[in-house]
Amino acid sequence: MLLFWSCDNDTVFLVSALQFMETDVIALIGPQCSTISHMISYVANELQVPLMSFASDATLSSIQFPFFVRTGSSDLYQMAAVAALVDYNHWKIVTAIYIDNVYGRNGIAALDDALTLKRCKISYKVGFPSNAKRSDLINLLVSVSSMESRVIILHTGTEPGLKLFSMAHQLNMMGNGYVWIATDWLSAYLDANSSVPAETISGLQGVLTLRPHIPNSKMKSNLVSKWSTQSKKYNYSDVCINTYGFYVYDRCPSVM
């Protein structure tokens, strides 16, 4: 039996995994989020079956979790790229905003290490819960605007990230004097959606984001062609392939 999960509901995911612990499971596929992947990795070790996930948390290692199979890239790589970008532009200090969970905290810890190697540093970092109120996020942004560094790294998920950018735009924090760098959550969202609202795009003008490089190849072009055909067939033509899709296909080429 193959088990597939998303991260729409953390509690449901965990309960479902535990319910199947004694069934004939041969593999666990999912989730994308690092927080649940940490918990389910213990389940995978107990079951002695592979857990395939594109959780990017660098602390999910095969040493601690021998049955964890990463289908995406580790945050170690993108944080090294962020640090290289900061160093290239001679920005010695930055501000970091992150979602306050395993994914966010460990990502910022990896960024801190990468910046240290470049003799740069995070001068101010602030986390927020996924259920943060609008007033709390506004207070967060106001505190960030008063900091010495206005080079801001945003490491979060799609929904809270877009919400923060919308609020920052309203507070005039997206113009001259500010530099925003979003980790690959933003490029993944933009690449996967061909019909992003014009208002959202307008509010993201000037934001830098990272995208893992996937060289052009015959396999890549064939996959894009197949995906286009299948998405039209099932009325998902506005859903495109992002880097996570390429990584998954690279691991499981027989799925299409």
Secondary structure, DSSP 8 states (H G I E B T S, - for coil): -EEE--SS-HHHHHHHHHHTTTS---EEE--SSHHHHHHHHHHHHHHT--EEE----TT--TTT-TTEEE-S--HHHHHHHHHHHHHHTT--EEEEEEESSHHHHHHHHHHHHHHHHTT-EEEEEEEE-TT--HHHHHHHHHHHHTSS--EEEEE--HHHHHHHHHHHHHTT-SSTT-EEEE-THHHHHHHHBTT--HHHHHHTTT-EE--------HHHHHHHHHHHHHHHHTT-TTB---HHHHHHHHH-GGG-
